[in-house]
Amino acid sequence: MNKLVANTTLFAVLCLIFLVVRPSQALSCGQVSGAVAPCISYLTQGGSPTQQCCNGVKSLRDLIPTQPDRQTACNCLKAAASSYPSIKPDAASNLPGRCGVPINIPISTSTNCNRF
């Protein structure tokens, strides 16, 4: 039960963080959050990503066709990674590859989002 409460709390806080976005941007952190929300268990516990998680990664890929969208998504993912020490860095960086979805935005606290 405690694990469920912790994961639910983590998800709620992620959603709150991702809702902060500059009005001039087409893509919101809420959209990014919604796409990766099914991946919380994988990102915090490891193992294998679920099909629902991989579908979210595919959805994220489809949301970021332009450079500004990729930079927004990158900054959202970077903020999430730095806000939650329970996210496993290896799981986060390997997520797109584990899902077979080419997204060239690493989920890391050290990512330079200006290069996307």
Chimera marker file (.cmm) of the C-alpha trace (Angstrom):
<marker_set name="trace">
<marker id="1" x="0.000" y="0.000" z="0.000" r="1" g="1" b="0" radius="0.5"/>
<marker id="2" x="2.840" y="2.431" z="0.824" r="1" g="1" b="0" radius="0.5"/>
<marker id="3" x="4.373" y="1.857" z="-2.619" r="1" g="1" b="0" radius="0.5"/>
<marker id="4" x="1.047" y="2.729" z="-4.251" r="1" g="1" b="0" radius="0.5"/>
<marker id="5" x="0.753" y="5.902" z="-2.187" r="1" g="1" b="0" radius="0.5"/>
<marker id="6" x="4.339" y="6.865" z="-3.020" r="1" g="1" b="0" radius="0.5"/>
<marker id="7" x="3.838" y="6.300" z="-6.761" r="1" g="1" b="0" radius="0.5"/>
<marker id="8" x="0.538" y="8.188" z="-6.729" r="1" g="1" b="0" radius="0.5"/>
<marker id="9" x="2.159" y="11.072" z="-4.883" r="1" g="1" b="0" radius="0.5"/>
<marker id="10" x="5.088" y="11.081" z="-7.307" r="1" g="1" b="0" radius="0.5"/>
<marker id="11" x="2.709" y="11.173" z="-10.250" r="1" g="1" b="0" radius="0.5"/>
<marker id="12" x="0.675" y="14.030" z="-8.745" r="1" g="1" b="0" radius="0.5"/>
<marker id="13" x="3.773" y="16.117" z="-8.109" r="1" g="1" b="0" radius="0.5"/>
<marker id="14" x="5.069" y="15.402" z="-11.632" r="1" g="1" b="0" radius="0.5"/>
<marker id="15" x="1.792" y="16.653" z="-13.043" r="1" g="1" b="0" radius="0.5"/>
<marker id="16" x="1.982" y="19.840" z="-10.993" r="1" g="1" b="0" radius="0.5"/>
<marker id="17" x="5.528" y="20.558" z="-12.111" r="1" g="1" b="0" radius="0.5"/>
<marker id="18" x="4.696" y="19.894" z="-15.730" r="1" g="1" b="0" radius="0.5"/>
<marker id="19" x="1.756" y="22.284" z="-15.753" r="1" g="1" b="0" radius="0.5"/>
<marker id="20" x="4.120" y="25.254" z="-15.539" r="1" g="1" b="0" radius="0.5"/>
<marker id="21" x="4.820" y="26.362" z="-19.097" r="1" g="1" b="0" radius="0.5"/>
<marker id="22" x="5.463" y="29.592" z="-20.943" r="1" g="1" b="0" radius="0.5"/>
<marker id="23" x="2.316" y="30.682" z="-22.807" r="1" g="1" b="0" radius="0.5"/>
<marker id="24" x="4.141" y="31.146" z="-26.124" r="1" g="1" b="0" radius="0.5"/>
<marker id="25" x="4.928" y="27.448" z="-26.421" r="1" g="1" b="0" radius="0.5"/>
<marker id="26" x="2.632" y="25.097" z="-28.281" r="1" g="1" b="0" radius="0.5"/>
<marker id="27" x="3.673" y="22.030" z="-26.307" r="1" g="1" b="0" radius="0.5"/>
<marker id="28" x="3.013" y="21.990" z="-22.584" r="1" g="1" b="0" radius="0.5"/>
<marker id="29" x="4.737" y="20.112" z="-19.817" r="1" g="1" b="0" radius="0.5"/>
<marker id="30" x="1.309" y="18.699" z="-19.015" r="1" g="1" b="0" radius="0.5"/>
<marker id="31" x="1.303" y="16.945" z="-22.375" r="1" g="1" b="0" radius="0.5"/>
<marker id="32" x="4.813" y="15.623" z="-21.773" r="1" g="1" b="0" radius="0.5"/>
<marker id="33" x="3.817" y="14.487" z="-18.290" r="1" g="1" b="0" radius="0.5"/>
<marker id="34" x="0.739" y="12.724" z="-19.598" r="1" g="1" b="0" radius="0.5"/>
<marker id="35" x="2.810" y="10.879" z="-22.170" r="1" g="1" b="0" radius="0.5"/>
<marker id="36" x="5.406" y="9.588" z="-19.702" r="1" g="1" b="0" radius="0.5"/>
<marker id="37" x="3.096" y="9.077" z="-16.694" r="1" g="1" b="0" radius="0.5"/>
<marker id="38" x="2.592" y="5.371" z="-17.477" r="1" g="1" b="0" radius="0.5"/>
<marker id="39" x="6.384" y="4.972" z="-17.178" r="1" g="1" b="0" radius="0.5"/>
<marker id="40" x="6.647" y="6.013" z="-13.508" r="1" g="1" b="0" radius="0.5"/>
<marker id="41" x="7.007" y="2.449" z="-12.236" r="1" g="1" b="0" radius="0.5"/>
<marker id="42" x="9.702" y="1.665" z="-14.780" r="1" g="1" b="0" radius="0.5"/>
<marker id="43" x="11.548" y="4.930" z="-14.109" r="1" g="1" b="0" radius="0.5"/>
<marker id="44" x="11.569" y="4.458" z="-10.339" r="1" g="1" b="0" radius="0.5"/>
<marker id="45" x="11.829" y="0.676" z="-10.029" r="1" g="1" b="0" radius="0.5"/>
<marker id="46" x="13.475" y="-0.501" z="-13.229" r="1" g="1" b="0" radius="0.5"/>
<marker id="47" x="12.549" y="-3.779" z="-14.872" r="1" g="1" b="0" radius="0.5"/>
<marker id="48" x="10.845" y="-3.577" z="-18.249" r="1" g="1" b="0" radius="0.5"/>
<marker id="49" x="8.608" y="-0.774" z="-19.480" r="1" g="1" b="0" radius="0.5"/>
<marker id="50" x="4.971" y="-1.756" z="-19.979" r="1" g="1" b="0" radius="0.5"/>
<marker id="51" x="3.223" y="-1.528" z="-23.333" r="1" g="1" b="0" radius="0.5"/>
<marker id="52" x="1.257" y="1.437" z="-21.977" r="1" g="1" b="0" radius="0.5"/>
<marker id="53" x="4.538" y="3.153" z="-21.093" r="1" g="1" b="0" radius="0.5"/>
<marker id="54" x="5.954" y="2.515" z="-24.576" r="1" g="1" b="0" radius="0.5"/>
<marker id="55" x="2.748" y="3.833" z="-26.127" r="1" g="1" b="0" radius="0.5"/>
<marker id="56" x="3.306" y="6.998" z="-24.095" r="1" g="1" b="0" radius="0.5"/>
<marker id="57" x="6.871" y="7.283" z="-25.408" r="1" g="1" b="0" radius="0.5"/>
<marker id="58" x="5.522" y="6.923" z="-28.953" r="1" g="1" b="0" radius="0.5"/>
<marker id="59" x="2.959" y="9.604" z="-28.191" r="1" g="1" b="0" radius="0.5"/>
<marker id="60" x="5.717" y="11.869" z="-26.897" r="1" g="1" b="0" radius="0.5"/>
<marker id="61" x="7.686" y="11.318" z="-30.099" r="1" g="1" b="0" radius="0.5"/>
<marker id="62" x="4.666" y="12.432" z="-32.094" r="1" g="1" b="0" radius="0.5"/>
<marker id="63" x="4.298" y="15.565" z="-29.942" r="1" g="1" b="0" radius="0.5"/>
<marker id="64" x="7.808" y="16.870" z="-30.673" r="1" g="1" b="0" radius="0.5"/>
<marker id="65" x="8.216" y="17.360" z="-34.443" r="1" g="1" b="0" radius="0.5"/>
<marker id="66" x="9.756" y="20.840" z="-34.200" r="1" g="1" b="0" radius="0.5"/>
<marker id="67" x="12.873" y="22.144" z="-32.491" r="1" g="1" b="0" radius="0.5"/>
<marker id="68" x="10.891" y="24.323" z="-30.041" r="1" g="1" b="0" radius="0.5"/>
<marker id="69" x="8.741" y="21.310" z="-29.136" r="1" g="1" b="0" radius="0.5"/>
<marker id="70" x="11.833" y="19.150" z="-28.560" r="1" g="1" b="0" radius="0.5"/>
<marker id="71" x="13.397" y="21.852" z="-26.393" r="1" g="1" b="0" radius="0.5"/>
<marker id="72" x="10.204" y="22.211" z="-24.364" r="1" g="1" b="0" radius="0.5"/>
<marker id="73" x="9.916" y="18.462" z="-23.877" r="1" g="1" b="0" radius="0.5"/>
<marker id="74" x="13.586" y="18.283" z="-22.952" r="1" g="1" b="0" radius="0.5"/>
<marker id="75" x="13.206" y="20.994" z="-20.308" r="1" g="1" b="0" radius="0.5"/>
<marker id="76" x="10.115" y="19.299" z="-18.886" r="1" g="1" b="0" radius="0.5"/>
<marker id="77" x="11.893" y="15.942" z="-18.674" r="1" g="1" b="0" radius="0.5"/>
<marker id="78" x="14.992" y="17.571" z="-17.213" r="1" g="1" b="0" radius="0.5"/>
<marker id="79" x="12.932" y="19.285" z="-14.508" r="1" g="1" b="0" radius="0.5"/>
<marker id="80" x="11.256" y="16.007" z="-13.622" r="1" g="1" b="0" radius="0.5"/>
<marker id="81" x="14.546" y="14.141" z="-13.471" r="1" g="1" b="0" radius="0.5"/>
<marker id="82" x="16.076" y="16.752" z="-11.164" r="1" g="1" b="0" radius="0.5"/>
<marker id="83" x="13.008" y="16.918" z="-8.921" r="1" g="1" b="0" radius="0.5"/>
<marker id="84" x="12.785" y="13.198" z="-8.246" r="1" g="1" b="0" radius="0.5"/>
<marker id="85" x="15.870" y="11.441" z="-6.947" r="1" g="1" b="0" radius="0.5"/>
<marker id="86" x="13.920" y="8.167" z="-7.042" r="1" g="1" b="0" radius="0.5"/>
<marker id="87" x="14.080" y="8.161" z="-10.855" r="1" g="1" b="0" radius="0.5"/>
<marker id="88" x="16.809" y="5.750" z="-11.876" r="1" g="1" b="0" radius="0.5"/>
<marker id="89" x="19.147" y="7.501" z="-14.354" r="1" g="1" b="0" radius="0.5"/>
<marker id="90" x="19.850" y="4.318" z="-16.324" r="1" g="1" b="0" radius="0.5"/>
<marker id="91" x="16.174" y="3.487" z="-16.659" r="1" g="1" b="0" radius="0.5"/>
<marker id="92" x="15.411" y="7.031" z="-17.798" r="1" g="1" b="0" radius="0.5"/>
<marker id="93" x="18.182" y="7.185" z="-20.380" r="1" g="1" b="0" radius="0.5"/>
<marker id="94" x="17.348" y="3.715" z="-21.724" r="1" g="1" b="0" radius="0.5"/>
<marker id="95" x="13.580" y="4.212" z="-21.918" r="1" g="1" b="0" radius="0.5"/>
<marker id="96" x="13.251" y="5.190" z="-25.602" r="1" g="1" b="0" radius="0.5"/>
<marker id="97" x="15.547" y="2.373" z="-26.694" r="1" g="1" b="0" radius="0.5"/>
<marker id="98" x="13.766" y="-0.184" z="-24.512" r="1" g="1" b="0" radius="0.5"/>
<marker id="99" x="10.529" y="0.835" z="-26.220" r="1" g="1" b="0" radius="0.5"/>
<marker id="100" x="12.087" y="0.829" z="-29.700" r="1" g="1" b="0" radius="0.5"/>
<marker id="101" x="11.185" y="4.484" z="-30.183" r="1" g="1" b="0" radius="0.5"/>
<marker id="102" x="13.877" y="6.801" z="-31.533" r="1" g="1" b="0" radius="0.5"/>
<marker id="103" x="13.759" y="9.978" z="-29.466" r="1" g="1" b="0" radius="0.5"/>
<marker id="104" x="17.031" y="11.829" z="-29.259" r="1" g="1" b="0" radius="0.5"/>
<marker id="105" x="16.212" y="13.621" z="-26.018" r="1" g="1" b="0" radius="0.5"/>
<marker id="106" x="17.824" y="11.969" z="-23.028" r="1" g="1" b="0" radius="0.5"/>
<marker id="107" x="16.010" y="12.125" z="-19.711" r="1" g="1" b="0" radius="0.5"/>
<marker id="108" x="18.748" y="13.483" z="-17.479" r="1" g="1" b="0" radius="0.5"/>
<marker id="109" x="19.491" y="16.350" z="-15.120" r="1" g="1" b="0" radius="0.5"/>
<marker id="110" x="22.585" y="17.219" z="-17.157" r="1" g="1" b="0" radius="0.5"/>
<marker id="111" x="21.008" y="17.456" z="-20.605" r="1" g="1" b="0" radius="0.5"/>
<marker id="112" x="21.680" y="20.641" z="-22.576" r="1" g="1" b="0" radius="0.5"/>
<marker id="113" x="18.220" y="21.232" z="-24.024" r="1" g="1" b="0" radius="0.5"/>
<marker id="114" x="19.406" y="24.028" z="-26.325" r="1" g="1" b="0" radius="0.5"/>
<marker id="115" x="21.044" y="21.518" z="-28.653" r="1" g="1" b="0" radius="0.5"/>
<marker id="116" x="17.766" y="19.879" z="-29.643" r="1" g="1" b="0" radius="0.5"/>
<link id1="1" id2="2" r="1" g="1" b="0" radius="0.2"/>
<link id1="2" id2="3" r="1" g="1" b="0" radius="0.2"/>
<link id1="3" id2="4" r="1" g="1" b="0" radius="0.2"/>
<link id1="4" id2="5" r="1" g="1" b="0" radius="0.2"/>
<link id1="5" id2="6" r="1" g="1" b="0" radius="0.2"/>
<link id1="6" id2="7" r="1" g="1" b="0" radius="0.2"/>
<link id1="7" id2="8" r="1" g="1" b="0" radius="0.2"/>
<link id1="8" id2="9" r="1" g="1" b="0" radius="0.2"/>
<link id1="9" id2="10" r="1" g="1" b="0" radius="0.2"/>
<link id1="10" id2="11" r="1" g="1" b="0" radius="0.2"/>
<link id1="11" id2="12" r="1" g="1" b="0" radius="0.2"/>
<link id1="12" id2="13" r="1" g="1" b="0" radius="0.2"/>
<link id1="13" id2="14" r="1" g="1" b="0" radius="0.2"/>
<link id1="14" id2="15" r="1" g="1" b="0" radius="0.2"/>
<link id1="15" id2="16" r="1" g="1" b="0" radius="0.2"/>
<link id1="16" id2="17" r="1" g="1" b="0" radius="0.2"/>
<link id1="17" id2="18" r="1" g="1" b="0" radius="0.2"/>
<link id1="18" id2="19" r="1" g="1" b="0" radius="0.2"/>
<link id1="19" id2="20" r="1" g="1" b="0" radius="0.2"/>
<link id1="20" id2="21" r="1" g="1" b="0" radius="0.2"/>
<link id1="21" id2="22" r="1" g="1" b="0" radius="0.2"/>
<link id1="22" id2="23" r="1" g="1" b="0" radius="0.2"/>
<link id1="23" id2="24" r="1" g="1" b="0" radius="0.2"/>
<link id1="24" id2="25" r="1" g="1" b="0" radius="0.2"/>
<link id1="25" id2="26" r="1" g="1" b="0" radius="0.2"/>
<link id1="26" id2="27" r="1" g="1" b="0" radius="0.2"/>
<link id1="27" id2="28" r="1" g="1" b="0" radius="0.2"/>
<link id1="28" id2="29" r="1" g="1" b="0" radius="0.2"/>
<link id1="29" id2="30" r="1" g="1" b="0" radius="0.2"/>
<link id1="30" id2="31" r="1" g="1" b="0" radius="0.2"/>
<link id1="31" id2="32" r="1" g="1" b="0" radius="0.2"/>
<link id1="32" id2="33" r="1" g="1" b="0" radius="0.2"/>
<link id1="33" id2="34" r="1" g="1" b="0" radius="0.2"/>
<link id1="34" id2="35" r="1" g="1" b="0" radius="0.2"/>
<link id1="35" id2="36" r="1" g="1" b="0" radius="0.2"/>
<link id1="36" id2="37" r="1" g="1" b="0" radius="0.2"/>
<link id1="37" id2="38" r="1" g="1" b="0" radius="0.2"/>
<link id1="38" id2="39" r="1" g="1" b="0" radius="0.2"/>
<link id1="39" id2="40" r="1" g="1" b="0" radius="0.2"/>
<link id1="40" id2="41" r="1" g="1" b="0" radius="0.2"/>
<link id1="41" id2="42" r="1" g="1" b="0" radius="0.2"/>
<link id1="42" id2="43" r="1" g="1" b="0" radius="0.2"/>
<link id1="43" id2="44" r="1" g="1" b="0" radius="0.2"/>
<link id1="44" id2="45" r="1" g="1" b="0" radius="0.2"/>
<link id1="45" id2="46" r="1" g="1" b="0" radius="0.2"/>
<link id1="46" id2="47" r="1" g="1" b="0" radius="0.2"/>
<link id1="47" id2="48" r="1" g="1" b="0" radius="0.2"/>
<link id1="48" id2="49" r="1" g="1" b="0" radius="0.2"/>
<link id1="49" id2="50" r="1" g="1" b="0" radius="0.2"/>
<link id1="50" id2="51" r="1" g="1" b="0" radius="0.2"/>
<link id1="51" id2="52" r="1" g="1" b="0" radius="0.2"/>
<link id1="52" id2="53" r="1" g="1" b="0" radius="0.2"/>
<link id1="53" id2="54" r="1" g="1" b="0" radius="0.2"/>
<link id1="54" id2="55" r="1" g="1" b="0" radius="0.2"/>
<link id1="55" id2="56" r="1" g="1" b="0" radius="0.2"/>
<link id1="56" id2="57" r="1" g="1" b="0" radius="0.2"/>
<link id1="57" id2="58" r="1" g="1" b="0" radius="0.2"/>
<link id1="58" id2="59" r="1" g="1" b="0" radius="0.2"/>
<link id1="59" id2="60" r="1" g="1" b="0" radius="0.2"/>
<link id1="60" id2="61" r="1" g="1" b="0" radius="0.2"/>
<link id1="61" id2="62" r="1" g="1" b="0" radius="0.2"/>
<link id1="62" id2="63" r="1" g="1" b="0" radius="0.2"/>
<link id1="63" id2="64" r="1" g="1" b="0" radius="0.2"/>
<link id1="64" id2="65" r="1" g="1" b="0" radius="0.2"/>
<link id1="65" id2="66" r="1" g="1" b="0" radius="0.2"/>
<link id1="66" id2="67" r="1" g="1" b="0" radius="0.2"/>
<link id1="67" id2="68" r="1" g="1" b="0" radius="0.2"/>
<link id1="68" id2="69" r="1" g="1" b="0" radius="0.2"/>
<link id1="69" id2="70" r="1" g="1" b="0" radius="0.2"/>
<link id1="70" id2="71" r="1" g="1" b="0" radius="0.2"/>
<link id1="71" id2="72" r="1" g="1" b="0" radius="0.2"/>
<link id1="72" id2="73" r="1" g="1" b="0" radius="0.2"/>
<link id1="73" id2="74" r="1" g="1" b="0" radius="0.2"/>
<link id1="74" id2="75" r="1" g="1" b="0" radius="0.2"/>
<link id1="75" id2="76" r="1" g="1" b="0" radius="0.2"/>
<link id1="76" id2="77" r="1" g="1" b="0" radius="0.2"/>
<link id1="77" id2="78" r="1" g="1" b="0" radius="0.2"/>
<link id1="78" id2="79" r="1" g="1" b="0" radius="0.2"/>
<link id1="79" id2="80" r="1" g="1" b="0" radius="0.2"/>
<link id1="80" id2="81" r="1" g="1" b="0" radius="0.2"/>
<link id1="81" id2="82" r="1" g="1" b="0" radius="0.2"/>
<link id1="82" id2="83" r="1" g="1" b="0" radius="0.2"/>
<link id1="83" id2="84" r="1" g="1" b="0" radius="0.2"/>
<link id1="84" id2="85" r="1" g="1" b="0" radius="0.2"/>
<link id1="85" id2="86" r="1" g="1" b="0" radius="0.2"/>
<link id1="86" id2="87" r="1" g="1" b="0" radius="0.2"/>
<link id1="87" id2="88" r="1" g="1" b="0" radius="0.2"/>
<link id1="88" id2="89" r="1" g="1" b="0" radius="0.2"/>
<link id1="89" id2="90" r="1" g="1" b="0" radius="0.2"/>
<link id1="90" id2="91" r="1" g="1" b="0" radius="0.2"/>
<link id1="91" id2="92" r="1" g="1" b="0" radius="0.2"/>
<link id1="92" id2="93" r="1" g="1" b="0" radius="0.2"/>
<link id1="93" id2="94" r="1" g="1" b="0" radius="0.2"/>
<link id1="94" id2="95" r="1" g="1" b="0" radius="0.2"/>
<link id1="95" id2="96" r="1" g="1" b="0" radius="0.2"/>
<link id1="96" id2="97" r="1" g="1" b="0" radius="0.2"/>
<link id1="97" id2="98" r="1" g="1" b="0" radius="0.2"/>
<link id1="98" id2="99" r="1" g="1" b="0" radius="0.2"/>
<link id1="99" id2="100" r="1" g="1" b="0" radius="0.2"/>
<link id1="100" id2="101" r="1" g="1" b="0" radius="0.2"/>
<link id1="101" id2="102" r="1" g="1" b="0" radius="0.2"/>
<link id1="102" id2="103" r="1" g="1" b="0" radius="0.2"/>
<link id1="103" id2="104" r="1" g="1" b="0" radius="0.2"/>
<link id1="104" id2="105" r="1" g="1" b="0" radius="0.2"/>
<link id1="105" id2="106" r="1" g="1" b="0" radius="0.2"/>
<link id1="106" id2="107" r="1" g="1" b="0" radius="0.2"/>
<link id1="107" id2="108" r="1" g="1" b="0" radius="0.2"/>
<link id1="108" id2="109" r="1" g="1" b="0" radius="0.2"/>
<link id1="109" id2="110" r="1" g="1" b="0" radius="0.2"/>
<link id1="110" id2="111" r="1" g="1" b="0" radius="0.2"/>
<link id1="111" id2="112" r="1" g="1" b="0" radius="0.2"/>
<link id1="112" id2="113" r="1" g="1" b="0" radius="0.2"/>
<link id1="113" id2="114" r="1" g="1" b="0" radius="0.2"/>
<link id1="114" id2="115" r="1" g="1" b="0" radius="0.2"/>
<link id1="115" id2="116" r="1" g="1" b="0" radius="0.2"/>
</marker_set>
